[in-house]
């Protein structure tokens, strides 16, 4: 009976996969840049894609935007 519980626990523990979203200093791994199709520099950047989509919805009357997902290698101080 003990072997059964041990095997069951091993299957449950080994089958669980969790991706941690913790990053050092609170930085996200990716940033979402909102860039005008005819522009060369981003108009804004966001940590969440839904925020970038909301920005596009707010300004879709005036611009045609694209979202570019890029890894965040630079510190956030360089973006300000």
N, C-alpha and C positions, 0 to 999 in steps of 0.2 A: 504494500500500500504506500509506503514511503517513497519507493521508486516511482510509482505512478505520479504522485504529487511533484516530485523533483523533476521528472520529465515534462510534466505539464507546465511548471513554472519556467523551465528552460525554453520551451517553445514560445510561451507568451513573452518572455523578456527578449528573446532573439528576434521575434517577429515585429517588434515595435521599432518604428523608425521616426525620429523627430528631428526636424531641422531647426537649429537654434538661430534666431535672428539677432543675436547680440553682436555688436561690433564695438571695438575699443573706442573710447571717448564719445560714444553715442553716434558715431558716423554710420551711415548706411553703406552697404556695398555698392549700390547703384544709385545714380541720379537720373531723373527724367528731364531732359532739356526740351523746351518748346522753342522751335525755330520756324521762322517764316520761310515759305518755300523759296522766295526770291532773296532772302537775306543770307548773310554769311556768319552772323553771330546770334547766339540764343537770346530770346527776349526774356526768358525766365527759366528757372530750374526748380524741381520739386523732388522730394524724397518718395512720394507716393504717386502712382500712375493716375489714380482717381483725381488727385488734385490738379494734375496736368490736364486731364480731360475737362475738368470744370473750367480751367483757364481758357482752354480752346473754345468751349461753349460760350463763355462770356464775350469773347472777342471775334467770333467767327464772322460777324457782319463786316468787319474791317480787314481781316487778314485770312490767309490760307496757311494754317500751321501744320507742322509735323512734329511728332514726338520722337526724340532720339534717346535711347537708353544706353548709358555709358557707365563703365565702372568708375567708382569714385577713388581715384588714386591721390588726388590733391586734397589738401585740408580745406575745410569750409571757409577759413579766413581768406583764401585766395578768391572766393566767389563774391565776397562782399565789397 
